[in-house]
Amino acid sequence: MTCGTVIGSKWEKYRKLVDGGKTPKDALDEVGLKRYCCRNFMLTHVDIIDEVAKYKIVSKK
Ligand SMILES: [Zn+2]
């Protein structure tokens, strides 16, 4: 699924950048993930987290 780059330490930094208003693309550039496989991995996880968040919001109503 990935090229072997350690994602874990970059993930938190990436999330902070996105939370701070960066686009996912800019955040990936900033944490140094240039390879497509790594970028795709991160973007896929963002989608999953966003979907889970939406579901939680809806289920509270
Ligand atoms: Zn990779």
PDB file of the backbone (N, CA, C, O) and the ligand in Angstrom, with CONECT records:
HET     ZN  A 101       1
ATOM      1  N   MET A   1       0.837  -1.211   0.000  1.00  0.00           N
ATOM      2  CA  MET A   1       0.000   0.000   0.000  1.00  0.00           C
ATOM      3  C   MET A   1       0.869   1.258   0.000  1.00  0.00           C
ATOM      4  O   MET A   1       0.502   2.253  -0.625  1.00  0.00           O
ATOM      5  N   THR A   2       2.005   1.234   0.682  1.00  0.00           N
ATOM      6  CA  THR A   2       2.903   2.393   0.669  1.00  0.00           C
ATOM      7  C   THR A   2       4.286   1.964   0.233  1.00  0.00           C
ATOM      8  O   THR A   2       4.555   0.771   0.094  1.00  0.00           O
ATOM      9  N   CYS A   3       5.174   2.938   0.015  1.00  0.00           N
ATOM     10  CA  CYS A   3       6.545   2.680  -0.419  1.00  0.00           C
ATOM     11  C   CYS A   3       7.435   2.348   0.763  1.00  0.00           C
ATOM     12  O   CYS A   3       8.606   2.021   0.570  1.00  0.00           O
ATOM     13  N   GLY A   4       6.914   2.422   1.987  1.00  0.00           N
ATOM     14  CA  GLY A   4       7.722   2.140   3.160  1.00  0.00           C
ATOM     15  C   GLY A   4       8.055   3.383   3.968  1.00  0.00           C
ATOM     16  O   GLY A   4       8.657   3.284   5.037  1.00  0.00           O
ATOM     17  N   THR A   5       7.672   4.544   3.471  1.00  0.00           N
ATOM     18  CA  THR A   5       7.866   5.778   4.232  1.00  0.00           C
ATOM     19  C   THR A   5       7.078   5.702   5.532  1.00  0.00           C
ATOM     20  O   THR A   5       5.928   5.264   5.547  1.00  0.00           O
ATOM     21  N   VAL A   6       7.704   6.133   6.621  1.00  0.00           N
ATOM     22  CA  VAL A   6       7.005   6.130   7.907  1.00  0.00           C
ATOM     23  C   VAL A   6       5.999   7.275   7.914  1.00  0.00           C
ATOM     24  O   VAL A   6       6.374   8.447   7.884  1.00  0.00           O
ATOM     25  N   ILE A   7       4.735   6.924   7.953  1.00  0.00           N
ATOM     26  CA  ILE A   7       3.663   7.921   7.841  1.00  0.00           C
ATOM     27  C   ILE A   7       3.313   8.497   9.215  1.00  0.00           C
ATOM     28  O   ILE A   7       2.969   9.674   9.324  1.00  0.00           O
ATOM     29  N   GLY A   8       3.397   7.683  10.250  1.00  0.00           N
ATOM     30  CA  GLY A   8       2.876   8.034  11.564  1.00  0.00           C
ATOM     31  C   GLY A   8       3.276   9.409  12.061  1.00  0.00           C
ATOM     32  O   GLY A   8       2.425  10.198  12.473  1.00  0.00           O
ATOM     33  N   SER A   9       4.574   9.698  12.024  1.00  0.00           N
ATOM     34  CA  SER A   9       5.044  10.974  12.566  1.00  0.00           C
ATOM     35  C   SER A   9       4.594  12.141  11.699  1.00  0.00           C
ATOM     36  O   SER A   9       4.410  13.253  12.195  1.00  0.00           O
ATOM     37  N   LYS A  10       4.416  11.891  10.411  1.00  0.00           N
ATOM     38  CA  LYS A  10       3.991  12.951   9.490  1.00  0.00           C
ATOM     39  C   LYS A  10       2.490  13.197   9.597  1.00  0.00           C
ATOM     40  O   LYS A  10       2.005  14.291   9.311  1.00  0.00           O
ATOM     41  N   TRP A  11       1.780  12.183  10.004  1.00  0.00           N
ATOM     42  CA  TRP A  11       0.320  12.271  10.042  1.00  0.00           C
ATOM     43  C   TRP A  11      -0.168  13.381  10.978  1.00  0.00           C
ATOM     44  O   TRP A  11      -1.038  14.172  10.613  1.00  0.00           O
ATOM     45  N   GLU A  12       0.397  13.431  12.181  1.00  0.00           N
ATOM     46  CA  GLU A  12      -0.036  14.450  13.146  1.00  0.00           C
ATOM     47  C   GLU A  12       0.264  15.855  12.644  1.00  0.00           C
ATOM     48  O   GLU A  12      -0.553  16.766  12.778  1.00  0.00           O
ATOM     49  N   LYS A  13       1.450  16.015  12.064  1.00  0.00           N
ATOM     50  CA  LYS A  13       1.823  17.318  11.523  1.00  0.00           C
ATOM     51  C   LYS A  13       0.882  17.702  10.381  1.00  0.00           C
ATOM     52  O   LYS A  13       0.442  18.846  10.271  1.00  0.00           O
ATOM     53  N   TYR A  14       0.595  16.736   9.558  1.00  0.00           N
ATOM     54  CA  TYR A  14      -0.310  16.958   8.425  1.00  0.00           C
ATOM     55  C   TYR A  14      -1.700  17.395   8.906  1.00  0.00           C
ATOM     56  O   TYR A  14      -2.285  18.338   8.374  1.00  0.00           O
ATOM     57  N   ARG A  15      -2.207  16.701   9.905  1.00  0.00           N
ATOM     58  CA  ARG A  15      -3.538  17.036  10.434  1.00  0.00           C
ATOM     59  C   ARG A  15      -3.555  18.450  11.017  1.00  0.00           C
ATOM     60  O   ARG A  15      -4.526  19.187  10.846  1.00  0.00           O
ATOM     61  N   LYS A  16      -2.487  18.816  11.698  1.00  0.00           N
ATOM     62  CA  LYS A  16      -2.421  20.156  12.282  1.00  0.00           C
ATOM     63  C   LYS A  16      -2.423  21.219  11.198  1.00  0.00           C
ATOM     64  O   LYS A  16      -3.069  22.257  11.345  1.00  0.00           O
ATOM     65  N   LEU A  17      -1.710  20.970  10.118  1.00  0.00           N
ATOM     66  CA  LEU A  17      -1.657  21.924   9.014  1.00  0.00           C
ATOM     67  C   LEU A  17      -3.032  22.073   8.371  1.00  0.00           C
ATOM     68  O   LEU A  17      -3.467  23.185   8.070  1.00  0.00           O
ATOM     69  N   VAL A  18      -3.708  20.955   8.166  1.00  0.00           N
ATOM     70  CA  VAL A  18      -5.043  21.001   7.561  1.00  0.00           C
ATOM     71  C   VAL A  18      -6.029  21.685   8.504  1.00  0.00           C
ATOM     72  O   VAL A  18      -6.852  22.496   8.079  1.00  0.00           O
ATOM     73  N   ASP A  19      -5.935  21.348   9.783  1.00  0.00           N
ATOM     74  CA  ASP A  19      -6.797  22.005  10.771  1.00  0.00           C
ATOM     75  C   ASP A  19      -6.540  23.504  10.812  1.00  0.00           C
ATOM     76  O   ASP A  19      -7.445  24.296  11.077  1.00  0.00           O
ATOM     77  N   GLY A  20      -5.295  23.883  10.546  1.00  0.00           N
ATOM     78  CA  GLY A  20      -4.920  25.291  10.549  1.00  0.00           C
ATOM     79  C   GLY A  20      -5.321  26.041   9.290  1.00  0.00           C
ATOM     80  O   GLY A  20      -5.065  27.239   9.171  1.00  0.00           O
ATOM     81  N   GLY A  21      -5.950  25.345   8.351  1.00  0.00           N
ATOM     82  CA  GLY A  21      -6.484  26.022   7.185  1.00  0.00           C
ATOM     83  C   GLY A  21      -5.771  25.710   5.871  1.00  0.00           C
ATOM     84  O   GLY A  21      -6.158  26.214   4.817  1.00  0.00           O
ATOM     85  N   LYS A  22      -4.718  24.869   5.934  1.00  0.00           N
ATOM     86  CA  LYS A  22      -4.027  24.494   4.700  1.00  0.00           C
ATOM     87  C   LYS A  22      -4.878  23.518   3.902  1.00  0.00           C
ATOM     88  O   LYS A  22      -5.677  22.765   4.458  1.00  0.00           O
ATOM     89  N   THR A  23      -4.691  23.549   2.589  1.00  0.00           N
ATOM     90  CA  THR A  23      -5.327  22.523   1.771  1.00  0.00           C
ATOM     91  C   THR A  23      -4.535  21.229   1.957  1.00  0.00           C
ATOM     92  O   THR A  23      -3.347  21.268   2.279  1.00  0.00           O
ATOM     93  N   PRO A  24      -5.186  20.089   1.755  1.00  0.00           N
ATOM     94  CA  PRO A  24      -4.462  18.814   1.867  1.00  0.00           C
ATOM     95  C   PRO A  24      -3.218  18.778   0.975  1.00  0.00           C
ATOM     96  O   PRO A  24      -2.184  18.243   1.373  1.00  0.00           O
ATOM     97  N   LYS A  25      -3.316  19.330  -0.194  1.00  0.00           N
ATOM     98  CA  LYS A  25      -2.181  19.333  -1.129  1.00  0.00           C
ATOM     99  C   LYS A  25      -1.003  20.117  -0.558  1.00  0.00           C
ATOM    100  O   LYS A  25       0.133  19.642  -0.592  1.00  0.00           O
ATOM    101  N   ASP A  26      -1.265  21.306  -0.036  1.00  0.00           N
ATOM    102  CA  ASP A  26      -0.200  22.122   0.540  1.00  0.00           C
ATOM    103  C   ASP A  26       0.384  21.452   1.789  1.00  0.00           C
ATOM    104  O   ASP A  26       1.592  21.490   2.021  1.00  0.00           O
ATOM    105  N   ALA A  27      -0.492  20.842   2.584  1.00  0.00           N
ATOM    106  CA  ALA A  27      -0.034  20.186   3.796  1.00  0.00           C
ATOM    107  C   ALA A  27       0.884  19.013   3.467  1.00  0.00           C
ATOM    108  O   ALA A  27       1.895  18.811   4.140  1.00  0.00           O
ATOM    109  N   LEU A  28       0.545  18.250   2.451  1.00  0.00           N
ATOM    110  CA  LEU A  28       1.379  17.123   2.039  1.00  0.00           C
ATOM    111  C   LEU A  28       2.733  17.600   1.558  1.00  0.00           C
ATOM    112  O   LEU A  28       3.750  16.972   1.849  1.00  0.00           O
ATOM    113  N   ASP A  29       2.759  18.704   0.825  1.00  0.00           N
ATOM    114  CA  ASP A  29       4.030  19.269   0.378  1.00  0.00           C
ATOM    115  C   ASP A  29       4.879  19.667   1.577  1.00  0.00           C
ATOM    116  O   ASP A  29       6.089  19.444   1.602  1.00  0.00           O
ATOM    117  N   GLU A  30       4.216  20.264   2.579  1.00  0.00           N
ATOM    118  CA  GLU A  30       4.945  20.806   3.717  1.00  0.00           C
ATOM    119  C   GLU A  30       5.548  19.716   4.609  1.00  0.00           C
ATOM    120  O   GLU A  30       6.641  19.891   5.146  1.00  0.00           O
ATOM    121  N   VAL A  31       4.847  18.604   4.768  1.00  0.00           N
ATOM    122  CA  VAL A  31       5.397  17.521   5.586  1.00  0.00           C
ATOM    123  C   VAL A  31       6.375  16.672   4.795  1.00  0.00           C
ATOM    124  O   VAL A  31       7.015  15.780   5.353  1.00  0.00           O
ATOM    125  N   GLY A  32       6.497  16.938   3.500  1.00  0.00           N
ATOM    126  CA  GLY A  32       7.528  16.279   2.701  1.00  0.00           C
ATOM    127  C   GLY A  32       7.100  14.986   2.050  1.00  0.00           C
ATOM    128  O   GLY A  32       7.941  14.179   1.655  1.00  0.00           O
ATOM    129  N   LEU A  33       5.795  14.778   1.933  1.00  0.00           N
ATOM    130  CA  LEU A  33       5.320  13.583   1.238  1.00  0.00           C
ATOM    131  C   LEU A  33       5.125  13.902  -0.239  1.00  0.00           C
ATOM    132  O   LEU A  33       4.098  14.448  -0.643  1.00  0.00           O
ATOM    133  N   LYS A  34       6.114  13.556  -1.022  1.00  0.00           N
ATOM    134  CA  LYS A  34       6.084  13.879  -2.447  1.00  0.00           C
ATOM    135  C   LYS A  34       5.598  12.711  -3.293  1.00  0.00           C
ATOM    136  O   LYS A  34       5.075  12.909  -4.390  1.00  0.00           O
ATOM    137  N   ARG A  35       5.770  11.501  -2.786  1.00  0.00           N
ATOM    138  CA  ARG A  35       5.410  10.329  -3.574  1.00  0.00           C
ATOM    139  C   ARG A  35       3.902  10.158  -3.627  1.00  0.00           C
ATOM    140  O   ARG A  35       3.194  10.411  -2.652  1.00  0.00           O
ATOM    141  N   TYR A  36       3.434   9.730  -4.771  1.00  0.00           N
ATOM    142  CA  TYR A  36       1.992   9.596  -4.963  1.00  0.00           C
ATOM    143  C   TYR A  36       1.397   8.574  -3.999  1.00  0.00           C
ATOM    144  O   TYR A  36       0.302   8.784  -3.477  1.00  0.00           O
ATOM    145  N   CYS A  37       2.104   7.473  -3.758  1.00  0.00           N
ATOM    146  CA  CYS A  37       1.541   6.426  -2.902  1.00  0.00           C
ATOM    147  C   CYS A  37       1.298   6.964  -1.494  1.00  0.00           C
ATOM    148  O   CYS A  37       0.274   6.654  -0.885  1.00  0.00           O
ATOM    149  N   CYS A  38       2.229   7.767  -0.970  1.00  0.00           N
ATOM    150  CA  CYS A  38       2.075   8.331   0.369  1.00  0.00           C
ATOM    151  C   CYS A  38       0.946   9.361   0.403  1.00  0.00           C
ATOM    152  O   CYS A  38       0.136   9.376   1.329  1.00  0.00           O
ATOM    153  N   ARG A  39       0.902  10.210  -0.605  1.00  0.00           N
ATOM    154  CA  ARG A  39      -0.135  11.250  -0.672  1.00  0.00           C
ATOM    155  C   ARG A  39      -1.505  10.611  -0.743  1.00  0.00           C
ATOM    156  O   ARG A  39      -2.444  11.046  -0.076  1.00  0.00           O
ATOM    157  N   ASN A  40      -1.609   9.578  -1.554  1.00  0.00           N
ATOM    158  CA  ASN A  40      -2.885   8.892  -1.709  1.00  0.00           C
ATOM    159  C   ASN A  40      -3.315   8.247  -0.395  1.00  0.00           C
ATOM    160  O   ASN A  40      -4.495   8.248  -0.044  1.00  0.00           O
ATOM    161  N   PHE A  41      -2.344   7.700   0.319  1.00  0.00           N
ATOM    162  CA  PHE A  41      -2.615   7.075   1.612  1.00  0.00           C
ATOM    163  C   PHE A  41      -3.181   8.101   2.582  1.00  0.00           C
ATOM    164  O   PHE A  41      -4.179   7.833   3.252  1.00  0.00           O
ATOM    165  N   MET A  42      -2.567   9.256   2.664  1.00  0.00           N
ATOM    166  CA  MET A  42      -3.002  10.317   3.576  1.00  0.00           C
ATOM    167  C   MET A  42      -4.379  10.842   3.183  1.00  0.00           C
ATOM    168  O   MET A  42      -5.250  11.018   4.035  1.00  0.00           O
ATOM    169  N   LEU A  43      -4.567  11.088   1.905  1.00  0.00           N
ATOM    170  CA  LEU A  43      -5.835  11.645   1.444  1.00  0.00           C
ATOM    171  C   LEU A  43      -6.977  10.665   1.697  1.00  0.00           C
ATOM    172  O   LEU A  43      -8.087  11.069   2.042  1.00  0.00           O
ATOM    173  N   THR A  44      -6.699   9.391   1.526  1.00  0.00           N
ATOM    174  CA  THR A  44      -7.715   8.370   1.785  1.00  0.00           C
ATOM    175  C   THR A  44      -8.118   8.394   3.251  1.00  0.00           C
ATOM    176  O   THR A  44      -9.299   8.273   3.578  1.00  0.00           O
ATOM    177  N   HIS A  45      -7.136   8.549   4.135  1.00  0.00           N
ATOM    178  CA  HIS A  45      -7.439   8.580   5.564  1.00  0.00           C
ATOM    179  C   HIS A  45      -8.229   9.825   5.937  1.00  0.00           C
ATOM    180  O   HIS A  45      -9.112   9.759   6.792  1.00  0.00           O
ATOM    181  N   VAL A  46      -7.931  10.950   5.316  1.00  0.00           N
ATOM    182  CA  VAL A  46      -8.682  12.176   5.581  1.00  0.00           C
ATOM    183  C   VAL A  46     -10.148  11.958   5.214  1.00  0.00           C
ATOM    184  O   VAL A  46     -11.049  12.347   5.958  1.00  0.00           O
ATOM    185  N   ASP A  47     -10.375  11.336   4.064  1.00  0.00           N
ATOM    186  CA  ASP A  47     -11.747  11.077   3.637  1.00  0.00           C
ATOM    187  C   ASP A  47     -12.482  10.221   4.654  1.00  0.00           C
ATOM    188  O   ASP A  47     -13.641  10.481   4.978  1.00  0.00           O
ATOM    189  N   ILE A  48     -11.801   9.199   5.155  1.00  0.00           N
ATOM    190  CA  ILE A  48     -12.432   8.307   6.129  1.00  0.00           C
ATOM    191  C   ILE A  48     -12.778   9.079   7.401  1.00  0.00           C
ATOM    192  O   ILE A  48     -13.880   8.941   7.932  1.00  0.00           O
ATOM    193  N   ILE A  49     -11.842   9.887   7.888  1.00  0.00           N
ATOM    194  CA  ILE A  49     -12.069  10.652   9.116  1.00  0.00           C
ATOM    195  C   ILE A  49     -13.220  11.636   8.930  1.00  0.00           C
ATOM    196  O   ILE A  49     -14.064  11.786   9.813  1.00  0.00           O
ATOM    197  N   ASP A  50     -13.250  12.302   7.781  1.00  0.00           N
ATOM    198  CA  ASP A  50     -14.336  13.243   7.518  1.00  0.00           C
ATOM    199  C   ASP A  50     -15.686  12.530   7.494  1.00  0.00           C
ATOM    200  O   ASP A  50     -16.673  13.043   8.022  1.00  0.00           O
ATOM    201  N   GLU A  51     -15.727  11.363   6.890  1.00  0.00           N
ATOM    202  CA  GLU A  51     -16.982  10.625   6.818  1.00  0.00           C
ATOM    203  C   GLU A  51     -17.433  10.185   8.204  1.00  0.00           C
ATOM    204  O   GLU A  51     -18.621  10.243   8.518  1.00  0.00           O
ATOM    205  N   VAL A  52     -16.500   9.750   9.025  1.00  0.00           N
ATOM    206  CA  VAL A  52     -16.824   9.339  10.385  1.00  0.00           C
ATOM    207  C   VAL A  52     -17.350  10.529  11.184  1.00  0.00           C
ATOM    208  O   VAL A  52     -18.315  10.402  11.937  1.00  0.00           O
ATOM    209  N   ALA A  53     -16.703  11.693  11.013  1.00  0.00           N
ATOM    210  CA  ALA A  53     -17.124  12.895  11.721  1.00  0.00           C
ATOM    211  C   ALA A  53     -18.545  13.279  11.329  1.00  0.00           C
ATOM    212  O   ALA A  53     -19.362  13.616  12.185  1.00  0.00           O
ATOM    213  N   LYS A  54     -18.832  13.229  10.043  1.00  0.00           N
ATOM    214  CA  LYS A  54     -20.182  13.560   9.577  1.00  0.00           C
ATOM    215  C   LYS A  54     -21.210  12.612  10.185  1.00  0.00           C
ATOM    216  O   LYS A  54     -22.289  13.021  10.614  1.00  0.00           O
ATOM    217  N   TYR A  55     -20.842  11.345  10.208  1.00  0.00           N
ATOM    218  CA  TYR A  55     -21.768  10.336  10.717  1.00  0.00           C
ATOM    219  C   TYR A  55     -22.064  10.589  12.194  1.00  0.00           C
ATOM    220  O   TYR A  55     -23.208  10.465  12.633  1.00  0.00           O
ATOM    221  N   LYS A  56     -21.022  10.946  12.960  1.00  0.00           N
ATOM    222  CA  LYS A  56     -21.195  11.210  14.387  1.00  0.00           C
ATOM    223  C   LYS A  56     -22.111  12.418  14.616  1.00  0.00           C
ATOM    224  O   LYS A  56     -22.961  12.409  15.506  1.00  0.00           O
ATOM    225  N   ILE A  57     -21.919  13.454  13.797  1.00  0.00           N
ATOM    226  CA  ILE A  57     -22.739  14.661  13.923  1.00  0.00           C
ATOM    227  C   ILE A  57     -24.204  14.327  13.644  1.00  0.00           C
ATOM    228  O   ILE A  57     -25.110  14.743  14.366  1.00  0.00           O
ATOM    229  N   VAL A  58     -24.400  13.562  12.574  1.00  0.00           N
ATOM    230  CA  VAL A  58     -25.777  13.215  12.192  1.00  0.00           C
ATOM    231  C   VAL A  58     -26.420  12.344  13.255  1.00  0.00           C
ATOM    232  O   VAL A  58     -27.594  12.521  13.580  1.00  0.00           O
ATOM    233  N   SER A  59     -25.653  11.398  13.802  1.00  0.00           N
ATOM    234  CA  SER A  59     -26.240  10.425  14.721  1.00  0.00           C
ATOM    235  C   SER A  59     -26.608  11.057  16.059  1.00  0.00           C
ATOM    236  O   SER A  59     -27.399  10.488  16.812  1.00  0.00           O
ATOM    237  N   LYS A  60     -26.045  12.225  16.365  1.00  0.00           N
ATOM    238  CA  LYS A  60     -26.382  12.883  17.626  1.00  0.00           C
ATOM    239  C   LYS A  60     -27.757  13.518  17.604  1.00  0.00           C
ATOM    240  O   LYS A  60     -28.376  13.720  18.649  1.00  0.00           O
ATOM    241  N   LYS A  61     -28.235  13.835  16.404  1.00  0.00           N
ATOM    242  CA  LYS A  61     -29.512  14.549  16.290  1.00  0.00           C
ATOM    243  C   LYS A  61     -30.699  13.621  16.552  1.00  0.00           C
ATOM    244  O   LYS A  61     -31.849  14.057  16.497  1.00  0.00           O
TER     245      LYS A  61
HETATM  246 ZN    ZN A 101       4.846   6.106  -0.348  1.00  0.00          ZN2+
END
